[in-house]
Amino acid sequence: MSPYLDVESALRPRLPSPVWEVRDGRFARRGVRLLLKRDDLIHPDLPGNKWRKLAPNLRAAAAAGRRTLLTFGGAYSNHLRATAAAGRLLGFATIGVVRGDELAGRPLNPSLAQCAADGMRLVFVSRGTYRRKAEPAVLAELLDAAAPGEECFVIPEGGSNAAAAAGCLSLGRELRGVADVVAVACGTGGTLAGLAAGLAGAGSAIGFPVLRGGFLADEVESLQRAAFGSRCGDWRLDERFHCGGYAKRSAGLDAFTDDFAARHGLPLDRVYVAKALYGLTTLAEESAFPRGTTLAAVITGHGDTAP
């Protein structure tokens, strides 16, 4: 494998991703425009923020001479699927450490089945071990058990590290002068960290966490410090729309998602994208934005991938 892996030439992403304006009375009545940043159209197997976060890590792995990628995720992780697909397309071996050892004896769900079909070796660990995966001793044990004798390139859960945040700078740069406020769903915070830095004060960013717990602000700031040296850009979080936690849903979210698809012909991923648009629409209905504001929502992944 070349240490100078040209991911763009190998995978031919659609960049910059297109921006679509949608007509929606809930926004129009309050004098604001709604744009959709269609990052889901960047690549069929590595859509949206997965492309932007994985590409710099793939280049780093190749430059380090590592042929095996090891990463982490839950049973329905978009990141695991994208990493497995990248391995198939670029010739990396891939290992996915999956949260929940109770899943080991069960038939694979469609998400994990796709990972396996793309060649990913799945390793199921207890939830307690998974929570401690970043501890050096625990990570060393996981590496030894999952890939004895192999030198793996480790990518964190969700793909979020300093390289990933830097990879998402381009998202903010593509939206400078296009939108006043950009909304994005947040899992591990890497996309928001890079997006806000890329906007560079030419717009603000709102992150809608899909997990409960109120921990994400510290994570985003930590990623920005690692990638850019300090907190940067104008960003904030709205914690009201996680609907109970990761992959959790509510009647209100389901009704909104079905209605949005009917209005605009666009099925939404309920784990991430629907929560961000649900939040953004609620803010618009609360008159949170001055008349004349242009809003953009980042569509980070495909269709309805909820379990």
ABEGO torsion letter per residue (X at the ends): XBAABBAAAAAGBBOBBBBBBBBBAAAAAAGBBBBBBBAAAABAABBEAAAAAAAAAAAAAAAAGBABBBBBEBAABAAAAAAAAAAAAAGBBBBBBBBGAAAAABBBBAAAAAAAAAGBBBBBBBAAAAAAAABAAAAAAAAAAABBGBBBBBBBBGGBBAAAAAAAAAAAAAABGABABBBBBBAAGAAAAAAAAAAGGAEBBBBBBABBGGAAAAAAAAAAAAAAGBBBEBBBBBAAAAGGEBGBBBAAAAAAAAAAAAAAGBBBBAAAAAAAAAAAAAAAAAGABBBGBBBBBBBABBEBABX
